Amino acid sequence: MHDVPLPEGMSAAVLRTAARLRVPVKSVLLTAHVAVMGFVAGTDDVLVGYEHSGRPEVVGGERLAGLFLNTVPFRLRLEDVSWAELVRSVHAAEAGCCPPPVPDGPRSSGGSVCAERSSRVSSTSPTSTC
């Protein structure tokens, strides 16, 4: 790992941007990450891994031991829009990828709705990441 010093005031600027756009700081940082990855790769179609954690939503799930951490595909097309619009589109994509849990909600086959929505791959597929 390599530490990179940030310019004076960068952290405060990120916090202000998130507050002004009414999105979490995570969405602003993810937008920056996706934008840099697109720039470095020379593409406007970016696919990165999105970390998602959470216990299985089943009866007794709170008693299960283990680390419930998954990396799911997160795809975004970088459009010629303002930074604010790009941040909002990342935030919307995050919300569409991993919606809040629905109490006693059905699962297609015990898999993750998050993986199914973000990758468009059924949780029954061997390529599903959740």
Secondary structure, DSSP 8 states (H G I E B T S, - for coil): -------TTHHHHHHHHHHHHTS-HHHHHHHHHHHHHHHHHT-SEEEEEEEEE----STTGGG--S--EEEEEEEEE--S--HHHHHHHHHHHHHHHS----TT---SSSS-HHHHHHH---TTSTT---
